[in-house]
Amino acid sequence: MRSKLAIGAWLAMAVVALGWPEQAKAEQAKVAEIGFHSASRPCADIVVTLPQQHAPSFRALLPEEVTGCPLPGKGFFHTEPGFEWKKGDRGSWSGTIEIEDFGRIQISLVPRDYYVEITWTLENLSAKPLKKTSLNFCFNVNNAGSGGRSWANREFLPKSRLNREEDGEFWHDRVAHKGAYVHSAGRWINEPTAALDASILVIANQAGNRYAFQMWDKPVPSTWINTGNACMHLKPVLCDSLGVGETAVMRGRMGISPKGLEPIWRLYQGLTQISGQATANEKAQHGAPADADPQRR
């Protein structure tokens, strides 16, 4: 009996110390899968599938527009083909592009269980300071009529016929009308045009069991919920002024939570803590004074 108990105890310790390979694989699988809207020409336009949620779950333009960025054609940043993407550990991605007379942009994507961590970095390579640089981030729950395979997240658009305008009208009038939330005056309110005290926008589905969100660690003047497509926009200010050779960093999270508003608020608080610590570390490393501009380094 003692030998059996000893063997059982040894096995228990071995499982704790080493873990079963199957269990480890299962844990690794429980993160978002990041793909690209155009597999043949990866840009700053991603499609994300979340574990145990609708597949695909959402599309993100990272971002759709960058203030002052000189691009040919219509100037949509997310369609720019010059990105060099590299895949990292556990489904992460990092991409780099240089825009002539503007700067070097790096995007880091790290998948989590129901969201993606995003770090967006701009180094000013132009001959003059960049002023009031804002990024227009778009979060879609569909892809209808914009190239590639059409799809709709049926947890938000249950009766979609994959028509862009119809999806946009339903999203705006039926979903966001009652399900859009911002944090204002210290609390959640169902009024997306209110003055924000946190850079978050949340839209709950009609069933109240899925909460699409995006959040950033920089100021957001206002929100925009599209009527012509099933998407929501935030336009955080990356920096007020970025000198030649200087770098600005923005961090954010995009995802769909099954857990409600308060867990999303805690997620935002965690984001701001990470950003605050990163800023403090950068100041210490470069010997910057305590009141140095936290929006650039």
LINQUI-V382000 format. One record per residue. N is the residue number from 1. RES is the residue in one small letter. PHI is phi in radians with two decimals (NA if undefined). NEAR is the number of other C-alpha atoms within 12 Angstrom. Layout:
<<N	RES	PHI	NEAR> <N	RES	PHI	NEAR>>
//
This chain:
<<1	m	NA	7> <2	r	-1.09	8> <3	s	-1.12	9> <4	k	-1.15	10> <5	l	-1.12	11> <6	a	-1.11	12> <7	i	-1.12	13> <8	g	-1.08	14> <9	a	-1.13	14> <10	w	-1.09	15> <11	l	-1.11	16> <12	a	-1.08	15> <13	m	-1.16	14> <14	a	-1.14	14> <15	v	-1.12	16> <16	v	-1.11	14> <17	a	-1.27	11> <18	l	-1.82	14> <19	g	1.30	16> <20	w	-1.25	16> <21	p	-0.97	14> <22	e	-1.11	12> <23	q	-1.15	14> <24	a	-1.10	14> <25	k	-1.11	13> <26	a	-1.10	13> <27	e	-1.11	17> <28	q	-1.13	19> <29	a	-1.32	20> <30	k	-1.53	22> <31	v	-2.31	28> <32	a	-1.11	37> <33	e	-1.81	35> <34	i	-1.80	42> <35	g	-2.19	32> <36	f	-2.07	33> <37	h	-0.98	33> <38	s	-2.08	22> <39	a	-1.15	18> <40	s	-1.40	10> <41	r	-2.50	20> <42	p	-1.06	28> <43	c	-2.13	34> <44	a	-1.50	44> <45	d	-2.47	40> <46	i	-2.01	42> <47	v	-2.12	42> <48	v	-2.03	42> <49	t	-2.00	34> <50	l	-1.67	33> <51	p	-1.03	27> <52	q	1.03	19> <53	q	-2.27	29> <54	h	-1.02	25> <55	a	-2.06	24> <56	p	-1.21	33> <57	s	-1.68	40> <58	f	-2.77	47> <59	r	-2.06	47> <60	a	-2.30	43> <61	l	-1.74	39> <62	l	-2.09	49> <63	p	-1.82	37> <64	e	-1.33	33> <65	e	-2.44	29> <66	v	-2.18	37> <67	t	-1.03	26> <68	g	1.39	22> <69	c	-1.46	33> <70	p	-1.38	20> <71	l	-2.18	24> <72	p	-1.26	13> <73	g	1.14	9> <74	k	-1.34	13> <75	g	1.40	19> <76	f	-1.41	27> <77	f	-1.12	33> <78	h	-1.20	34> <79	t	-1.72	29> <80	e	-1.15	32> <81	p	-1.52	27> <82	g	-1.44	22> <83	f	-1.23	27> <84	e	-1.92	22> <85	w	-1.79	27> <86	k	-2.26	17> <87	k	-1.52	20> <88	g	-1.97	15> <89	d	-1.24	13> <90	r	0.90	20> <91	g	1.41	26> <92	s	-1.38	26> <93	w	-2.40	32> <94	s	-2.39	29> <95	g	-2.28	32> <96	t	-2.37	28> <97	i	-2.58	28> <98	e	-1.97	27> <99	i	-1.85	27> <100	e	-1.02	18> <101	d	1.09	19> <102	f	-2.41	31> <103	g	3.12	33> <104	r	-1.74	29> <105	i	-2.01	35> <106	q	-2.18	33> <107	i	-2.17	37> <108	s	-1.98	32> <109	l	-2.16	41> <110	v	-2.16	32> <111	p	-1.35	35> <112	r	-2.08	30> <113	d	-1.24	30> <114	y	-2.29	36> <115	y	-2.76	39> <116	v	-2.13	41> <117	e	-1.40	37> <118	i	-2.21	38> <119	t	-2.11	36> <120	w	-2.11	37> <121	t	-2.17	34> <122	l	-2.20	40> <123	e	-1.87	36> <124	n	-1.32	34> <125	l	-1.85	24> <126	s	-1.45	25> <127	a	-1.65	16> <128	k	-2.58	16> <129	p	-1.08	23> <130	l	-1.65	31> <131	k	-1.95	22> <132	k	0.84	22> <133	t	-1.48	34> <134	s	-2.05	35> <135	l	-2.14	37> <136	n	-1.74	31> <137	f	-1.54	45> <138	c	-2.04	41> <139	f	-2.07	41> <140	n	-1.92	45> <141	v	-1.89	50> <142	n	-2.76	45> <143	n	-2.52	39> <144	a	-2.28	29> <145	g	1.26	21> <146	s	-2.27	20> <147	g	1.50	15> <148	g	1.32	18> <149	r	-1.27	17> <150	s	-1.36	22> <151	w	-2.78	33> <152	a	-2.54	35> <153	n	-1.32	36> <154	r	-1.21	27> <155	e	-1.29	30> <156	f	-1.93	38> <157	l	-2.18	40> <158	p	-1.11	22> <159	k	-2.01	17> <160	s	-1.05	27> <161	r	-1.84	21> <162	l	1.05	26> <163	n	-1.89	24> <164	r	-0.98	29> <165	e	-1.19	23> <166	e	-1.10	25> <167	d	-1.06	37> <168	g	-1.11	33> <169	e	-1.13	23> <170	f	-1.13	32> <171	w	-1.03	42> <172	h	-1.28	31> <173	d	-1.50	23> <174	r	-1.86	25> <175	v	-1.70	36> <176	a	-1.23	37> <177	h	-0.97	24> <178	k	-1.86	22> <179	g	-1.89	33> <180	a	-1.52	38> <181	y	-2.30	40> <182	v	-2.25	38> <183	h	-1.77	31> <184	s	-2.46	21> <185	a	0.93	13> <186	g	1.43	13> <187	r	-2.68	19> <188	w	-1.37	27> <189	i	-2.40	24> <190	n	-1.58	23> <191	e	-2.63	26> <192	p	-1.14	33> <193	t	-1.56	21> <194	a	-1.22	26> <195	a	-1.15	24> <196	l	-1.55	29> <197	d	-1.94	24> <198	a	-2.67	37> <199	s	-1.51	39> <200	i	-2.39	51> <201	l	-2.35	53> <202	v	-2.18	48> <203	i	-2.27	50> <204	a	-1.55	36> <205	n	-1.30	35> <206	q	-1.15	25> <207	a	-1.34	19> <208	g	1.27	23> <209	n	-2.12	19> <210	r	-2.45	34> <211	y	-2.23	39> <212	a	-1.34	49> <213	f	-2.64	49> <214	q	-2.42	50> <215	m	-2.58	46> <216	w	-2.46	41> <217	d	-1.69	39> <218	k	-2.12	36> <219	p	-1.10	31> <220	v	-2.12	32> <221	p	-1.13	26> <222	s	-2.82	28> <223	t	-1.97	36> <224	w	-2.56	33> <225	i	-1.96	35> <226	n	-1.23	28> <227	t	-1.82	23> <228	g	-1.76	23> <229	n	-2.79	33> <230	a	-1.49	45> <231	c	-2.54	45> <232	m	-2.32	42> <233	h	-2.19	39> <234	l	-2.24	45> <235	k	-2.21	39> <236	p	-1.18	41> <237	v	-1.57	32> <238	l	-1.15	39> <239	c	-2.81	35> <240	d	-1.36	21> <241	s	-2.67	26> <242	l	-2.24	33> <243	g	-1.22	27> <244	v	-1.04	23> <245	g	1.46	21> <246	e	-1.48	26> <247	t	-2.21	31> <248	a	-2.06	37> <249	v	-2.23	39> <250	m	-2.23	45> <251	r	-2.15	41> <252	g	-2.70	43> <253	r	-2.49	43> <254	m	-2.25	52> <255	g	-3.11	47> <256	i	-2.33	47> <257	s	-1.73	35> <258	p	-1.60	28> <259	k	-1.91	21> <260	g	1.67	25> <261	l	-1.32	32> <262	e	-1.14	19> <263	p	-1.06	18> <264	i	-1.17	37> <265	w	-1.10	31> <266	r	-1.15	17> <267	l	-1.11	32> <268	y	-1.14	33> <269	q	-1.07	22> <270	g	-1.11	21> <271	l	-1.09	31> <272	t	-1.17	26> <273	q	-1.17	17> <274	i	-1.06	21> <275	s	-1.13	26> <276	g	-1.11	21> <277	q	-1.18	15> <278	a	-1.11	23> <279	t	-1.11	30> <280	a	-1.10	24> <281	n	-1.12	18> <282	e	-1.15	24> <283	k	-1.10	21> <284	a	-1.13	16> <285	q	-1.16	12> <286	h	-1.73	14> <287	g	1.18	14> <288	a	-1.36	17> <289	p	-1.14	16> <290	a	-1.09	14> <291	d	-1.72	12> <292	a	-1.14	16> <293	d	-1.01	22> <294	p	-1.30	30> <295	q	-1.57	34> <296	r	-2.60	34> <297	r	-2.55	32>>
//
